[in-house]
Amino acid sequence: RGTAMVIDEAALPLSRVWCLYEIMTTYERSKLDGSFAGVLLCSHSGVLNKGSASMDVAIKIASAVMTLDLRNAGASKQADKDAIFSMVRSVQGGFQAVNGFVRSAFQESLLEVHQVFNKRFGDFMKAMEGQSAMLHHLTTGSCIEFSELAKHGEAEGVDDYSGCDLHMQEEMAVKILV
């Protein structure tokens, strides 16, 4: 359970007073209910809090939020704006606390996106290093049951594949690249 906010790269929903109201009520509920997930920040590229949004989108949103001041939120009806601003002022810490809550939510989301990106990037680099090592061994003319060694993580450092013909080396290279 939580509040889902669909947000664009310019963080435009945060410039609307009714979105401010939703953030304020989420802030209040989060303080009272530990099982409440708070605000889930949803973009066209994924949910930032879950790390599934693109890094570029997350950075653009975070940049917009860094300069955000919810006191600048607008409304089509002045009476709505006045009522919601009055509610925000009645919250302990007022606008400063609610602005801080929004920035904190975005900071946590950006960190989550960063962690997921780093893990995926690290996995990609390991896979590429493994493929590079295998291709090096294949192109040196060596070939001892390389595929068996690779299955067990023992392929690194093996350089005597002299028993393999060129066709077998090419076949293994295709398997590696696929």
VOGU-3710 file (C-alpha; in Angstrom, 3 decimals, decimal comma):
1> rgtamvidea> 0,000/0,000/0,000  1,224/3,420/-0,899  0,721/6,405/-3,164  1,652/6,024/-6,825  2,745/9,242/-8,493  3,159/9,233/-12,249  5,909/11,735/-12,876  7,587/13,125/-15,959  11,192/14,216/-16,377  10,362/17,809/-15,425
11> alplsrvwcl> 8,509/16,681/-12,247  5,488/18,681/-13,410  2,987/16,920/-11,108  4,816/18,527/-8,194  3,935/21,944/-9,582  0,207/21,279/-9,018  -1,384/21,970/-5,656  -3,551/18,815/-5,629  -0,433/16,676/-6,117  1,056/18,583/-3,204
21> yeimttyers> -2,007/17,582/-1,175  -1,450/13,910/-2,068  2,227/14,166/-1,113  1,317/15,828/2,175  -1,214/13,117/3,072  1,330/10,447/2,082  3,893/12,143/4,322  1,476/12,161/7,261  0,399/8,555/6,717  3,999/7,360/6,372
31> kldgsfagvl> 4,772/8,788/9,810  1,807/6,963/11,394  1,762/3,636/9,532  5,037/1,729/9,179  3,492/-0,692/6,674  2,561/2,160/4,314  5,026/2,218/1,393  5,006/5,990/1,020  5,215/7,417/-2,477  6,043/5,190/-5,453
41> lcshsgvlnk> 7,507/7,292/-8,227  6,400/5,961/-11,601  7,866/7,173/-14,879  7,471/6,063/-18,476  10,620/3,949/-18,052  9,675/2,212/-14,783  9,260/2,691/-11,038  12,146/4,698/-9,627  11,784/3,274/-6,091  12,218/-0,239/-7,476
51> gsasmdvaik> 15,260/0,670/-9,550  13,483/-0,222/-12,782  13,519/3,264/-14,330  16,301/4,323/-16,657  19,251/6,138/-15,137  18,802/9,081/-17,539  15,158/9,555/-16,549  15,974/9,264/-12,834  18,700/11,917/-13,105  16,455/14,324/-15,021
61> iasavmtldl> 13,689/13,969/-12,440  16,138/14,348/-9,557  17,552/17,498/-11,167  14,064/18,990/-11,346  13,337/18,032/-7,734  16,576/19,580/-6,417  15,235/23,080/-7,051  11,645/22,257/-6,193  9,762/24,348/-3,657  6,188/23,228/-3,195
71> rnagaskqad> 5,228/26,787/-2,177  5,335/27,501/-5,915  2,639/24,905/-6,727  -0,259/26,295/-8,704  -3,981/25,592/-8,920  -6,795/26,459/-11,259  -8,857/27,611/-8,244  -7,315/29,976/-5,721  -9,596/28,599/-2,979  -8,061/25,093/-3,468
81> kdaifsmvrs> -4,573/26,513/-3,274  -5,330/28,491/-0,125  -6,945/25,483/1,609  -4,128/23,072/0,754  -1,398/25,558/1,650  -3,144/26,061/4,987  -3,098/22,287/5,577  0,609/22,079/4,708  1,390/24,934/7,098  -0,467/23,051/9,867
91> vqggfqavng> 1,816/20,013/9,477  4,781/20,015/11,850  7,601/21,599/9,866  5,201/22,901/7,206  6,522/23,379/3,690  10,102/22,691/4,744  9,137/19,239/6,079  7,021/18,326/3,050  9,712/19,577/0,618  12,231/17,484/2,570
101> fvrsafqesl> 9,971/14,429/2,352  9,723/14,793/-1,426  13,484/15,267/-1,842  14,173/12,310/0,443  11,828/10,058/-1,557  13,559/11,062/-4,782  17,011/10,643/-3,262  16,174/7,115/-2,093  14,745/6,300/-5,516  17,800/7,646/-7,303
111> levhqvfnkr> 20,044/5,530/-5,063  17,948/2,452/-5,873  18,252/3,116/-9,618  22,011/3,619/-9,139  22,418/0,319/-7,264  20,458/-1,645/-9,862  22,438/0,022/-12,662  25,767/-0,795/-10,983  24,782/-4,438/-10,473  23,615/-4,844/-14,072
121> fgdfmkameg> 26,700/-3,055/-15,389  28,975/-5,241/-13,245  27,250/-8,410/-14,455  27,605/-7,212/-18,041  31,303/-6,462/-17,597  31,960/-9,906/-16,064  30,169/-11,576/-18,959  32,159/-9,527/-21,470  35,452/-10,350/-19,727  34,567/-14,052/-19,829
131> qsamlhhltt> 33,721/-13,876/-23,520  36,931/-11,969/-24,269  39,020/-14,616/-22,482  37,256/-17,434/-24,356  37,652/-15,723/-27,709  41,346/-15,133/-26,999  41,844/-18,823/-26,317  39,915/-19,777/-29,420  41,907/-17,482/-31,685  45,282/-18,739/-30,426
141> gsciefsela> 44,697/-22,162/-31,992  44,238/-24,033/-28,705  41,279/-26,226/-27,845  41,084/-28,734/-24,920  37,479/-29,292/-23,932  37,163/-25,574/-23,396  33,386/-25,755/-23,142  33,646/-28,182/-20,198  36,185/-25,977/-18,440  34,033/-22,903/-19,021
151> khgeaegvdd> 31,012/-24,626/-17,457  32,963/-25,066/-14,240  34,571/-21,626/-14,280  38,014/-23,066/-14,981  38,582/-21,680/-18,471  40,830/-18,807/-17,472  44,496/-19,460/-18,014  43,961/-22,477/-20,297  45,986/-22,085/-23,455  46,660/-25,549/-24,891
161> ysgcdlhmqe> 43,886/-26,368/-27,319  46,146/-27,731/-30,022  43,935/-30,792/-30,518  41,058/-28,780/-31,976  40,633/-28,034/-35,616  39,554/-24,641/-36,930  35,952/-25,810/-37,502  35,579/-26,782/-33,817  37,027/-23,434/-32,711  34,587/-21,543/-34,930
171> emavkilv> 31,668/-23,619/-33,609  32,616/-22,784/-30,003  33,024/-19,098/-30,880  29,488/-19,052/-32,274  28,181/-20,682/-29,051  30,017/-18,086/-26,992  28,615/-15,175/-28,974  25,044/-16,458/-28,880
//
